[in-house]
Amino acid sequence: MIKVKDISKHFGGIKAVDNVTLQIKKGTITGLIGPNGAGKSTLFNLIAGFYKPTSGEIYLEGEDITGQDAHQLFHKGLLRTFQIAHPFPTLTVFENLMMVPGNQLGEKIINTWFRRRQIKEQENTLKKKAEDVIRFLNISHLKNEKAGRLSGGQKKLLELARTMMVDAKVVLLDEVGAGVNQTLLRQIGEAIIRLNSEHGYTFCMIEHDMDFISKLCDPVIVLANGRILTQGTPDNIKSNPQVIEAYLGRKNKEKGSP
């Protein structure tokens, strides 16, 4: 689904991503882990079109998308969420979902004069889709809640809901579990698995919670100092000495573990 070939991104003399090559296979939930500053979010921004690479190539289903803008990739079904969700805070959950699809007929004033019936039909179709998405994610109780009043975990669920409004092919999830309580984290995890198995979504997710990664992801790719350190199954990754030293070991040391 995604092929990254020899991608680099330099900020002055800093090599945030350094000659990375990887593949995200169709129908997988791929984990991307590594210590802070490893280049994970920068790599996501390159794939999703928020940054232009210094060098290298990126392909989506065989198409060279290197350097294309985020809005272009959005319409191709490649979406990226962020660690801090950014819904429209004064709109309800339902209204946020209705805002997602692009090129709606009602956006053009001339259409409101001459294509009222088509606008109404499209609006009804989107309303039904939003209702279906809300039911799928079990968030009917939040339908009329203002997005700005949602908890962090509820906003992450809304982010997932928004990807469903455009039938995404690939979703890049940036720390979807950050700051989320265990109950909502379990609900988010179940939603990701169902979107993968029932709707064919391909996911790649940055996450620091190895238990969460282990339940959802295979394979897991480890990034360190802007480069791929290793990749494999969650069990292989957790027992890999290089990973323990570069990421898990460092985390344990910070907690004061032996």
Secondary structure, DSSP 8 states (H G I E B T S, - for coil): -EEEEEEEEEETTEEEEEEEEEEE-TT-EEEEE--TTSSHHHHHHHHTTSS--SEEEEEETTEE-TT--HHHHHHTTEEE--SS----TTSBHHHHHHT-SSS-GGGSHHHHHH-HHHHHHHHHHHHHHHHHHHHHTT-GGGTTSBGGGS-HHHHHHHHHHHHHTTT-SEEEEESTTTT--HHHHHHHHHHHHHHHHHH--EEEEE-S-HHHHHHH-SSEEEEETTEEEEEE-HHHHHT-HHHIIIIIHHHHHHTT--
